[in-house]
Amino acid sequence: MLEKLFKLSDHNTTVRTEVLAGLTTFLTMSYIIFVNPEILSSTGVDRNAVFVATCIAAALGSAVMAMVANWPIGMAPGMGLNAFFAFTVVAAMGFTWQQALGAVFISGCIFLLLTVTGIRSWLVAGIPKSLRSAIAAGIGLFLAFIALKNSGIIVANPATFVGLGHLGSTGTLLAILGFFVIAALDALKVRGSILIGILVVTILSMILGVSEFKGVFSAPPSLAPTFLQLDITGALHTGLLQVILVFVLVEVFDATGTLIGVSKRAGLIEEGKPNNLGRALFADSTAIVAGSLLGTSSTTAYVESASGVQAGGRTGLTALTIAVLFLAALFIAPLAASVPGYATAPALLYVAGLMMHELVDIEWSDVTESTPAALTALMIPFTYSIANGLAFGFISYVVLKTFTGRVSVIHPATWLVAILFVVRFALFPA
């Protein structure tokens, strides 16, 4: 049956190899079941329900990827987009988490439409490579700022806006230790380094008495507090239109780039040969809609899937294994609730560092490329908004190319996005 479903022999792989590859990918991305509830619960949403929504959304997305595209790629709520959801849309802009979920749902529907019609490929091809890299790096800086704040390493300062916190506090010291544990283990190629780092800090915090151990296993908590709680009508509020635009843009760049990058490494995309990229894009799009109905921020393809590919994963059986493991994770809700914020902060900070690698792909020798890219990356954390970073990047790119007589290199997609952001600032300058 597995041979018929996943064509294992055609991909020169075995059931054992695929299952081990799935386990490898799960270990590298399972930190999201601890981090996502921590981030989204800051909006007032029930933490246990978010935990369940995270596991189910990841399982559902990975299963769809397995059965529709037959690709070894894991899906789960994406880092960066969950921070945008919680800290920008809800905390900074003042919308409810229900309205934010509605925005995710609408963006997912738009994303699905863009995929089916082929516009998604047009958008990706049209956005400058430097800006795409800067968006990823800027989100990394944003995550780093949040992580440093949550761990107490940086604090508010009335004179300088931000300053160094008290490094002698227990939580801060544990967060620093957790970061070095994760970095060292990853450097030693230890699978699941991020998850191990989170668990080490959690266990130490319990031993030191600064957090409460709530158990390991239990029946899954109720999904009711978040299931179908999205406010689609409220999401159509004019102030949320820019939010929907940002969700769509980040989803387009992040997910598409991940799918293409990982699938190339697996040898699933070869020049001149048919491939399942279209099906993978479709699976990725439907997962966003499903996640919003369950009660979590945008679901996306995980770059950590490259670890499973490295372990030999070549088919959807790898993704199906990931799905099964996420369902099994539903039964460790007490452990997830026991994880303190300073245990997930080092994971955020380390992921942020990995995302900063994108800066090397910016064309620094060309000022009309590097300046918009730098503005994008800097304005995301400094304005506490991915939307503002994208706006400054796209608008400055169009302006600089125009002023230097290089209008012809500006793709219509870039013009479209820049104009939309200009209209947004004209209507809502604050």
C-alpha positions in Angstrom: 0.0 0.0 0.0 2.8 2.4 0.9 4.6 1.6 -2.3 1.5 2.4 -4.3 0.7 5.6 -2.4 4.2 7.1 -2.3 6.1 5.3 -5.2 9.0 4.5 -2.9 11.0 2.5 -5.4 10.8 5.2 -8.0 12.5 7.5 -5.5 15.0 4.9 -4.5 14.0 4.9 -0.9 12.5 2.5 1.8 9.8 2.7 4.5 12.5 2.7 7.2 14.4 5.5 5.6 11.3 7.6 5.1 10.1 7.1 8.7 13.5 7.9 10.1 13.6 11.1 8.0 10.2 12.0 9.3 11.3 11.6 12.8 14.4 13.7 12.1 12.4 16.6 10.7 9.8 16.4 13.5 12.6 16.7 16.1 14.0 19.8 14.4 10.6 21.6 14.1 8.7 20.3 17.1 9.8 23.3 19.2 6.9 25.1 17.6 4.4 23.2 19.9 6.0 25.1 22.8 6.9 28.4 21.2 3.6 29.0 19.3 1.3 28.8 22.3 3.7 31.1 24.2 3.6 33.8 21.5 -0.1 33.6 20.7 -1.3 33.3 24.3 0.0 36.8 24.8 -3.0 38.0 22.9 -5.4 36.6 25.5 -6.3 33.5 23.6 -6.4 30.2 25.6 -2.9 28.7 25.6 -4.0 25.1 25.8 -6.3 25.6 22.8 -3.5 27.1 20.8 -1.3 24.1 21.7 -4.0 21.8 20.3 -4.5 24.0 17.2 -0.8 24.0 16.6 -0.5 20.2 16.7 -3.6 19.6 14.6 -2.7 22.3 12.0 0.8 20.9 11.7 -0.5 17.4 11.4 -3.2 18.3 8.9 -0.8 20.5 6.7 1.9 17.8 6.7 -0.7 15.1 5.8 -2.0 17.1 2.9 1.5 17.7 1.7 2.1 13.9 1.9 -1.1 12.8 0.1 -1.4 15.6 -2.5 2.1 16.4 -3.4 4.1 13.3 -2.2 6.9 15.6 -1.0 8.9 15.1 2.3 8.1 18.6 3.7 6.7 19.3 7.1 4.1 22.0 7.7 3.3 24.0 10.9 2.4 27.5 12.1 5.3 29.7 10.9 7.7 31.7 13.0 7.6 35.4 12.2 4.0 35.3 11.1 2.9 34.3 14.6 5.0 37.2 16.0 3.4 39.6 13.5 -0.1 38.2 14.5 0.5 38.7 18.3 2.8 41.6 18.7 1.9 43.8 15.7 -1.7 43.1 14.8 -3.1 42.5 18.3 -0.7 44.2 20.7 0.4 47.3 18.6 -2.6 47.8 16.3 -5.2 46.9 18.9 -7.3 44.4 17.0 -8.7 41.3 18.7 -7.2 37.9 18.2 -10.5 36.8 16.6 -10.1 39.6 14.0 -6.5 38.6 13.4 -7.6 35.0 12.8 -10.1 36.4 10.3 -7.3 38.2 8.5 -5.3 34.9 8.4 -8.4 33.1 6.9 -8.9 35.8 4.2 -5.1 35.9 3.4 -5.3 32.1 3.1 -8.2 32.3 0.7 -6.3 34.9 -1.4 -3.2 32.8 -1.2 -5.1 29.8 -2.5 -6.6 31.9 -5.3 -3.2 33.3 -6.3 -1.8 29.7 -6.4 -4.6 28.3 -8.5 -4.5 31.1 -11.0 -0.7 31.2 -11.3 -0.4 34.8 -9.9 1.6 33.5 -7.0 4.5 32.5 -9.4 4.2 35.9 -11.1 4.5 37.7 -7.7 7.5 35.7 -6.6 9.3 36.2 -9.9 8.6 39.9 -9.8 9.8 40.8 -6.3 13.5 41.7 -6.2 15.8 39.1 -4.7 17.4 41.6 -2.4 14.0 42.6 -0.9 13.0 38.9 -0.5 16.2 38.3 1.5 15.8 41.4 3.5 12.2 40.4 4.5 13.5 37.1 6.0 16.4 38.9 7.8 14.1 41.6 9.1 11.7 39.1 10.5 14.8 37.5 12.1 15.7 40.8 13.8 12.1 41.2 14.9 12.2 37.7 16.5 15.6 38.5 18.2 14.1 41.7 19.7 11.2 39.8 21.1 13.4 37.0 22.4 15.8 39.5 24.1 12.8 41.3 25.7 11.1 38.1 26.9 14.3 36.8 28.5 15.0 40.1 30.3 18.3 40.7 28.5 17.0 44.0 27.2 14.5 46.3 29.0 12.8 49.6 28.4 14.9 52.7 29.1 13.3 56.2 29.3 16.5 57.9 28.1 17.6 55.5 25.3 14.3 53.6 24.6 16.1 50.3 25.2 18.8 49.2 27.6 20.5 46.2 29.1 18.5 44.3 31.7 19.6 42.7 34.9 21.7 39.7 33.8 21.9 38.2 37.2 18.2 37.2 37.4 17.5 33.5 37.3 15.3 33.5 34.3 17.7 35.6 32.3 20.6 33.4 33.2 18.6 30.3 32.2 17.7 31.9 28.8 21.4 32.7 28.1 22.3 29.1 29.0 19.6 27.7 26.8 20.8 29.7 23.8 24.4 28.4 24.2 23.1 24.8 24.6 21.0 25.1 21.4 23.9 26.7 19.4 26.5 24.2 20.6 24.3 21.2 19.9 23.4 22.5 16.5 27.1 23.0 15.7 27.7 19.4 16.7 24.9 18.3 14.3 22.7 17.0 17.1 19.2 16.4 15.9 16.5 18.3 17.8 18.9 20.8 19.2 16.3 23.5 19.6 13.9 21.1 21.3 16.6 19.8 23.6 17.6 23.4 24.6 14.0 24.2 25.5 13.6 21.1 27.6 17.0 21.7 29.4 16.0 25.2 30.5 12.5 24.0 31.5 13.9 21.1 33.7 16.4 23.4 35.3 13.7 26.0 36.0 11.7 23.3 37.8 14.7 22.1 39.8 15.4 25.7 40.9 11.8 26.3 41.8 11.1 29.2 39.4 8.5 27.4 37.4 5.9 24.7 38.2 5.9 21.2 36.8 2.4 20.4 35.6 3.0 16.8 34.4 3.9 15.2 31.1 0.9 13.2 29.7 -2.8 13.9 29.7 -5.8 13.8 27.4 -5.7 16.6 24.8 -7.2 19.9 26.1 -10.3 21.4 24.5 -10.0 23.1 21.1 -13.3 24.9 21.7 -11.8 28.3 22.8 -10.2 28.8 19.4 -12.1 26.5 17.0 -14.1 28.6 14.5 -13.6 31.7 16.6 -12.3 33.8 13.8 -14.0 37.1 13.1 -14.1 37.4 9.3 -16.4 40.4 9.2 -14.2 42.3 11.7 -11.1 41.4 9.6 -12.6 43.4 6.7 -12.1 46.5 8.7 -10.1 49.0 6.6 -7.2 49.0 9.1 -6.7 45.3 8.7 -6.4 45.4 4.9 -2.7 46.2 5.2 -2.4 43.3 7.6 -3.9 40.9 5.1 -1.5 42.3 2.4 1.5 41.6 4.7 0.2 38.1 5.5 -0.1 37.3 1.8 3.3 38.7 0.8 5.2 37.0 3.6 3.4 33.7 3.0 4.2 34.0 -0.7 7.9 34.6 -0.3 8.5 32.4 2.8 6.6 29.3 1.8 7.4 29.3 -1.9 11.1 29.8 -1.2 11.1 27.0 1.3 9.3 24.6 -1.0 11.6 25.2 -3.9 14.8 25.2 -1.8 14.1 21.9 0.0 12.6 20.1 -3.0 15.7 21.0 -5.0 17.9 19.6 -2.3 15.8 16.4 -2.5 16.2 16.3 -6.3 12.4 16.6 -6.7 12.7 19.5 -9.1 14.8 18.9 -12.2 15.1 21.2 -15.2 12.9 20.0 -18.1 11.2 17.3 -16.1 7.6 17.3 -14.6 7.3 17.8 -10.9 4.7 18.3 -8.2 5.5 21.9 -7.3 2.0 23.0 -8.2 0.5 20.4 -5.9 2.8 21.3 -3.1 1.9 25.0 -3.5 -1.8 24.0 -3.4 -1.3 21.9 -0.2 0.6 24.8 1.4 -2.2 27.2 0.6 -5.0 25.0 2.0 -3.1 24.5 5.2 -3.3 28.3 6.0 -7.1 28.3 5.7 -7.4 25.2 7.9 -5.1 26.6 10.5 -7.1 29.8 10.8 -10.3 27.7 11.4 -8.5 25.8 14.1 -7.3 28.9 15.8 -3.6 29.5 14.9 -1.6 31.9 12.8 -0.5 31.0 9.2 0.7 27.5 8.6 3.7 27.2 6.3 6.3 24.8 4.9 9.3 24.4 7.3 12.8 24.9 6.2 13.8 22.4 8.9 12.4 19.8 6.4 15.9 19.9 4.9 17.1 17.9 7.9 14.8 15.0 6.9 15.8 15.3 3.3 19.4 15.1 4.4 18.5 11.9 6.3 17.1 10.4 3.1 13.5 11.5 2.9 12.2 11.7 -0.6 8.5 11.1 -0.6 5.3 12.0 1.2 5.8 9.1 3.7 8.3 11.4 5.4 5.6 14.1 5.7 3.0 11.6 6.8 5.3 10.4 9.6 5.6 14.1 10.7 1.8 14.4 10.8 1.4 11.3 12.9 4.1 12.5 15.4 2.3 15.9 15.8 -0.9 14.1 16.6 1.0 12.0 19.2 2.3 15.3 20.7 -1.3 16.3 21.6 -1.0 14.1 24.6 1.9 16.1 26.2 -0.2 19.3 26.9 0.9 19.5 30.6 4.6 19.5 29.6 3.9 22.2 27.0 2.1 24.3 29.7 5.1 23.8 32.0 7.5 25.5 29.6 8.3 29.1 30.8 8.8 32.1 28.5 12.6 32.2 29.2 12.8 28.6 27.9 11.4 29.5 24.5 13.2 32.8 24.2 16.6 31.2 23.4 14.9 29.2 20.7 13.5 32.4 19.2 16.9 34.0 19.4 18.6 31.1 17.7 16.1 30.9 14.9 16.5 34.7 14.4 20.2 34.2 14.0 19.6 31.5 11.3 17.3 33.9 9.4 19.9 36.6 9.4 21.9 34.5 7.0 19.7 35.8 4.3 21.7 39.1 4.4 24.5 37.5 2.4 22.2 37.3 -0.7 21.6 41.0 -0.8 23.4 42.8 -3.7 25.4 45.2 -1.4 27.5 46.7 -4.3 24.3 48.2 -5.8 22.9 51.1 -3.7 19.5 50.9 -5.3 19.3 47.3 -4.2 21.1 47.4 -0.8 19.4 50.6 0.6 15.8 49.4 0.2 16.9 46.0 1.6 18.6 47.6 4.6 15.5 49.8 5.2 13.3 46.7 5.1 15.4 44.7 7.6 15.9 47.7 10.0 12.3 49.1 10.0 10.7 45.8 10.9 12.2 45.6 14.4 12.5 49.4 14.9 8.8 50.1 14.2 7.8 46.7 15.7 5.9 45.9 12.5 6.6 43.7 9.5 4.1 45.8 7.6 6.1 49.0 8.0 9.3 47.3 7.1 7.8 46.0 3.8 6.3 49.4 3.1 9.6 51.2 3.5 11.5 48.6 1.4 9.1 48.5 -1.6 8.5 52.2 -1.8 12.2 53.1 -1.5 13.1 50.5 -4.1 10.7 52.0 -6.6 11.8 55.6 -5.8 15.5 54.9 -6.1 15.2 52.9 -9.3 13.1 55.7 -10.8 15.4 58.5 -9.7 18.4 56.7 -11.1 16.8 56.2 -14.5 16.3 52.4 -14.1 12.5 52.3 -14.3 12.6 49.5 -16.8 14.0 47.0 -14.2 11.0 47.5 -11.9 8.6 44.5 -12.2 4.9 45.3 -12.3 4.4 43.2 -9.2 6.8 45.5 -7.3 5.0 48.6 -8.6 1.7 47.1 -7.5 2.9 46.4 -3.9 4.6 49.8 -3.6 1.5 51.6 -4.7 -0.7 49.7 -2.3 1.6 50.7 0.6 1.6 54.4 -0.5 -2.2 54.4 -0.5 -2.1 52.8 2.9 0.1 55.6 4.3 -2.0 58.2 2.6 -5.2 56.9 4.2 -3.7 55.8 7.5 -0.5 57.8 8.2 -0.2 56.7 11.8 
